[in-house]
Amino acid sequence: MVIDQRFLSSPEMIGQLNESLEEGVQVRTVKDVPLKLIICDGEVAMLPLRGRGADVSPSLVLRDGLVNIARSLFEVVWEQGRPYGATGLGLDAMDSSILRLLLAGLTDSAVAGQLGLSSRTVQRRVQALILRAGVSTRIQLGVACASPRLGPTPAGGVWGRCARGGRRPPSGGGG
C-alpha cells in the first residue's frame, strides 16, 4: 500500500494503518500520491473517475494491458516511497509511533499534534532514541531505523537490537 503523507494527519487513519501493519501489510509513504488506484490480483485495476475529495466516485475498471500500465505506475511510486512500519529497535508503542511519523516526513510539531504530546516531549524522546541507537544525529537515527541492513554491523549499535519487525542484523560485514 502506498499512502499520501496527508493521510497521516488523521488520528483515526493512523489507527487503521497500524492495524494493517499488524496484519502484515507493507506500507510506504509519498509526499503526494499521483492518483487513487486499486489493483486486484494483478488482473484487474480500478481507477476513480473523479479527483480527490469526492466522497463516492464512479470507477473505471481496467483489464489486460491497462492493468500492466497501472501496475508499472504503482511500482514507480512504491520505489519512490519511504517505508512506514517497523523501526527494528524493539521500542514501546509511543516511540515507534514517533519514529514512524517522522520517517513518513511529518515535523516534530505535526507528530506532537497527532500523538497528543508537546513538541518538546517529541524532541526529548527523539534525543533519547538517538542515545539508545548509538548514533549522533537525527539523520543517522532515521537511516538506522529505515535501513538497518546498510553497512557493517557496528558493535553495540542499532543493528544489534534489530530483533523486532522481522529485521535481523546482517550476518557479516557490508559487501
N, C-alpha and C positions, 0 to 999 in steps of 0.2 A: 504494500500500500504506500502511496506517495501522498503526503498531505502538505497543504499550504501553511506557512507559519501563522497566518491569521487564524487558522483552525485552533491553534493553541491558546487563543485569547479567551476561550470559554472554559471555565472550570468543569462544566458538565462534559464537554468534549474530551478533556484530559482524562476523566474517569473512564469514559468509554474506550479511549485509546489505550489506557493501562490494562483494561480487561482484554483487549485484542492482543497486547503484548504477552499477557499471561497465557493466552491460548496459542502462542507461538507465531503470531503474525509478524512478519518483518515489516518495519515501517521506516520510511525516510522522509525528511522534510526538505522542502524547497521554498525559496522566498515567494515564488509565485507559480502556481500550477497553471499551465497554459490553457487547459480545458478539463472539464469533468469527463471521465471516461471509465467505463466498466468493461473488463474483458473476462469472459466466462470460458474456462477450459481451453483457451486458445482457439476456439471455434467460432464464437460469436462475441461481438462487442456492441455496447450501447453508448451512443453519443447524444447527450441532451441537445435539443434544438435551440433552447434559449440560454442566455448568458447567466452569469452568477446572480444570486439574489432572488431568483424565481423559486417560489415555494414548490410548485409542481411544474414539471416541464415534460412535454412530449419528447420522446427519444427516437433517434434514428437507429435501427438495427443494422449492423454491418456484418457481412459474411465474406468468406473466401479472401481474395486479395486485399480487400479493405481492412480485414482483421489483421493481416500481416503489417499493414501500414500503422494501424493503431498500436500493435504490439511493439513495433520499432520506435514509435514515439514514446511509449511508456518506458522502454529500455533506456532511451536517451535521458529522459527526465530522471529515472531511477539512478543512473550513474552520476548525475549532477547533484543529487540529494545527499543530505547528511544522515547517517544512521541515527535513529531515535530509538532508544531502548536501553538495554543492559549496559552499565558502565564498567562491569568487570571488577569492581572494587569491593564487593560484599558490603554495601552501605545500608544504612537504615532507609526507610521509605522517604523521609524528608530530604536527606542528602541526595538520594537517587533522583527525586523529582527536581531538585535544584539543578543538578548536572544535566539531566535530560533537557530541561527547558533552556539552559544556557547553550548546550550543544546544538539545540534547534535554532539558535540565533536570537533569543529574547534577551533584553537588557536586564540588569540587576533589578531595576525598579519594576519592570514588567513581571519578572519572576516573583518578586515580593508580592505584587498585587494578586497574582494567580494563587499563591500559596498562603495568603493572609499573614505575611511576615513584613517586617520593616526592611528597607533596603540595607540598612546597617547589619541586620541579622543575616541577610543573604551574604553580604560581604564577609562577615565573621566566619560563617560556615564554609565559604569557599576558601578562605585562608587556612582553616583547619584541614580541609581536604588537600590543599597544596602540601601542607606539612606531612599529612598521613601518606600521601603518594610519593613523598621523597623527591619532589620537584621544586623548582624555584618560582615559576610564573604561572599565570592563568593559562597562557598559551600551551605551556608544557603539560599542564593538567588536562587540557582539552585533547591534546594529541594522545596522551597516555590513556585517557578514557575512551576515545573514539577508535584508536588503533593500537591496542595493546600488543600486537604481533610485530610492530616495527622494530628493527634493530636487535642487537644482542640483549640478553636478559641481564639487567643490572642487579647486582646483589642488593637485597633489601629494598628494591624499588617497587613500583606499582605492579610490575609484571609478576612478581612473586605472590601477589594477593589476588590473582585473577581466577578465583575459584567459582564465582557465581556467573550466571548469564551464559553458560556454555562456552566461555572463553577460557582457554588454558594457556599457561606460559609456553613459549616456543621450546622445543626440545633441545635445540642447540643455539649457536650464535646466529647472527644475521647471515645473509647469503649472498 
